[in-house]
């Protein structure tokens, strides 16, 4: 279990949660609007993204931004997967990056309808394991392939798979090897549940029909695909719509924080049109307190550029990042980082949880049943 319960409390707005005794994730946990405790924030220097916080190749890419992001074409979000290279301009501020992403999204010609919207995500969470004096982090990883029905006659289905645990960083890998390279760890679950055994081996693919609605959330409120289809496509109108939803849900966070989360969900999580995603990027571009981190890599090694919102909680400073490919306008990943007590002054941080956007598309195919 994590040795930083206060940190995990700080990051509950983004990290995956075990909501069932068998530790199968509830997909709703990844589209729910987070409600962190209120706290002040400070500007984060661009150097935070470098100096050991991310792979060295990302820092080297700043001088000539050649983004490697995929092979093949995602009908909704553009090129994706290893092998595709897009040469982009070099935005040097959060606002410029988000506006570039909006323009690229506007230029997309992807399919916008079908029987199902299919989104594939990889979720991961850092878990502290190992002996006293030699603790290290492993990434508990799983994939969720969501078949979101767009009509009333079809079931929404998730296909889930445990991808197996791996050390999070090179330092964690060295500590894991010093621990004898174990292939399993036991974690004590909540009271009344059985212990959770994590292994390095992938698990089976499990098909789970989702009952009780589409499980789509924004601004703390459930939405339907019809609601999303009617969203405003102008930034100011979209901001007003989201703000009204926040007031309806009784949110307590500041407008800027809540709008950052909502904008992030619109560009990365939800089945909305390119016009709505573009408006969401422009809404984010006008928010105060959004910092620019420069070139980074996500957990699949894809290069992009990151913006972040940083705030202080009871356990220290936490940071939410959105990684974007400026060459396509595609949101690649969301990440939660713990920056410790140094906050904005910290040169490095600890990656605590993440969601990688692997692909998304519309299809008329039938959803899997087994």
Buried (B, 14 or more C-beta within 10 A) or exposed (E): BBEBEEBBBBBBBBBBBBEEEEBBBBBBBBBBBBBBBEBEBBEBBBEBBBEEBBBEEBBEBBEEBEBBBBEEBBBBBBBBBEEBEBEBEBBEBBBBBBBBBBBBBBEBEBEBEBBBBBBBBBBBBBBBBBEEEEBBBBBBBBBBBBBBBBEEEBEBBBBBBBBBBBBBBEEBBEBBEEBEEEEEBEBEBEEEEEEBEBEBEBEEEEBBEBEEEBBBBBBBBBBEBEBBBEBBBBBEEBBEBBBEBBEEBEBEBBBBBBBBBBBBBBBBBBBBBBBBBBBBBBBBBBBEBBBBBBBBBBBBEBBBBBBBBBBBBEBBBBBBBBBBBBBBBBBBBBBBBBBBEEBBEBEBBBBBBBBBBBBBBBBEEEBEEE
